[in-house]
Amino acid sequence: MWPASVSTPPTFLHKPRTASSCLTVAIVGGGFTGATLATQLLRHLPDSSSVVLIEPGEPGRGVAYGTQCPWHLLNVAARDMSAFDDDPEHFLRWARANYDSGVSPESFLPRRVYGQYVSALLVRTAALHPGRFLFKHEEALAVRAAEPGGVVHLRSGDRVVADTIVLATGNFPPSDPDLPGKTASSARYIPFAWSAAALNEVAQNGEILLLGSGLTAIDQILALRAREFRGTVHLLSRHGLLPQPHQSAAPWPAFWNEGSPRTARGLLRCVRQQLDEAHRSGEDWRGVIDSLRPFTQGMWQSLPGVEKRRFLRHLRPYWEIHRHRVAPEIDRLIAYQLRSGQTRVHAGRILRYEESAHGVAVTYGRRRTAEPVRLFVDRVINCTGPETDCRKLNSPLLTQLRQEGLIRPDPLGLGVDVDESGALLNSQGLPSHFLFAIGPPRKGALWETTAVPEIRLQISELAHALKFRVNAGLLAMHDHDLEYAPVHTE
Ligand SMILES: Cc1cc2nc3c(=O)[nH]c(=O)nc-3n(C[C@H](O)[C@H](O)[C@H](O)COP(=O)(O)OP(=O)(O)OC[C@H]3O[C@@H](n4cnc5c(N)ncnc54)[C@H](O)[C@@H]3O)c2cc1C
């Protein structure tokens, strides 16, 4: 439960600002990224600064850590899940003190426990900094410039005025895949796997088709089995590839450097050589892939646009399943399902969707042969993963920002366009002085910006950049700021 006292600090709205050290930061989105940024800003900015977190759900959870299914485990080991870049063992210590004293660095804990961790950090930090934190339990619909910063318009009609506004809105929801024959009244099609109703009233012995075979599909299999679903789960994707399992692997020496190839094909060759070498010397391939982690963003940025597109077209599915892996215990469960035939994987392209009162017939052309295969199922759930092209989204906020020219899509349609500090580029390509993005929306610039180890680094960099701006008095201060309260809720 989110304490009401944290959400309505009485002193906050009336605190006077001083030109040298005051800053109000509004964060839109309170999943891991927004909640942890709020925590870091409260810790690092001067006492005169304030933080407003805008989130329609419970802070610290988001899609990933809001699940209550005990089988939904973290896909990163506990040793790498600290919220703080400068304290890598923080989560381990917290989990041992608050969850289970036997947690080891290699444990893969339930994701709901991680949500409790992120939320607890924010509650505790806010309590240590009374009057500096405001939680707005709301959706942001629009952001507009209002010198010296901007104003966030909320669904209730309230507004939040801030010097700096950070978009921490996470992965965009998925778009519908191409399903020829599906109509607006196709009730057996679930467009969003994470919606509360996705698995409601599923026939216990029925057949379910999951579109996609990545981490979202794996989550849905686990959620179905946790509800004692005894029927068959079909997974259908273009390649039919499943995420690989984690396994301990010896560290592999770094091999990418500034002189490495700058083409998708050249990089593939370079990685394959290292994999062969690892194989010959009896080492596991995971060490090679993991050795790339500190360099992945640099590798991505070193590729020209045409090579990035080539990577996305040909190599992306292979990268995803080797880089974003599942906990070993989840892999064992899925392997059992596959052996027993309770879960079946199909590779191909959907040709036809026909829904009737009795079910849905989905016809796909098998990969390589194009031979048509027909599946008859009770429900179809879209597990294709997040949409990345912000032009295709049904989000009032991102649509408004794009239509009013405050943001633009990145050239590859992977997120929003930003400079190296995370400042959003407007429609003319100029960086905003008050509007930043952090986390998954920066995928176009960074490629790997989804998991905690990458995001916590961005959080720490942005927190320190804002601290520097405050300390150096770099904020554009106007005379009237001295009279205005930092946050208006009208
Ligand atoms: C199922 C799943 C499992 C994952 N497991 C792991 C893992 O084990 N380890 C790991 O490192 N990473 C994992 N990830 C990656 C995950 O993306 C990051 O760890 C992290 O959760 C991203 O957090 P976020 O806050 O950026 O995004 P999100 O968690 O998506 O949160 C974004 C928040 O923004 C809010 N929001 C959106 N629009 C608005 C608006 N207009 N107004 C107000 N609020 C808004 C949403 O309500 C949401 O709460 C997983 C991801 C998923 C989807």
The ligand as a Gaussian input file, in Angstrom:
#p B3LYP/6-31G(d) Opt

LIG

0 1
 C        7.638000      -9.092000     -18.432000
 C        8.962000      -8.407000     -18.281000
 C        9.928000      -8.957000     -17.471000
 C       11.155000      -8.310000     -17.311000
 N       12.092000      -8.858000     -16.484000
 C       13.261000      -8.202000     -16.276000
 C       14.246000      -8.721000     -15.386000
 O       14.080000      -9.765000     -14.800000
 N       15.394000      -8.015000     -15.216000
 C       15.611000      -6.845000     -15.888000
 O       16.671000      -6.240000     -15.687000
 N       14.705000      -6.350000     -16.742000
 C       13.543000      -6.995000     -16.946000
 N       12.623000      -6.480000     -17.804000
 C       12.936000      -5.239000     -18.513000
 C       12.165000      -4.057000     -17.921000
 O       11.748000      -3.334000     -19.070000
 C       13.009000      -3.162000     -17.042000
 O       13.631000      -3.902000     -16.026000
 C       12.178000      -2.099000     -16.309000
 O       11.083000      -2.692000     -15.673000
 C       11.732000      -0.987000     -17.194000
 O       11.084000      -0.097000     -16.353000
 P       10.382000       1.218000     -16.868000
 O        9.974000       1.943000     -15.662000
 O       11.275000       1.915000     -17.827000
 O        9.144000       0.716000     -17.711000
 P        7.762000       0.099000     -17.219000
 O        7.959000      -0.909000     -16.177000
 O        7.035000      -0.292000     -18.440000
 O        7.021000       1.328000     -16.519000
 C        6.560000       2.438000     -17.232000
 C        5.480000       3.090000     -16.414000
 O        5.081000       4.283000     -17.070000
 C        3.721000       4.466000     -16.830000
 N        3.196000       5.351000     -17.869000
 C        3.195000       5.149000     -19.209000
 N        2.602000       6.204000     -19.820000
 C        2.253000       7.063000     -18.849000
 C        1.585000       8.330000     -18.853000
 N        1.158000       8.901000     -19.981000
 N        1.366000       8.955000     -17.667000
 C        1.798000       8.389000     -16.500000
 N        2.419000       7.186000     -16.443000
 C        2.638000       6.538000     -17.600000
 C        3.125000       3.072000     -16.862000
 O        1.924000       3.022000     -16.115000
 C        4.237000       2.230000     -16.245000
 O        4.021000       1.965000     -14.883000
 C       11.399000      -7.116000     -17.990000
 C       10.407000      -6.567000     -18.812000
 C        9.190000      -7.199000     -18.947000
 C        8.138000      -6.575000     -19.825000

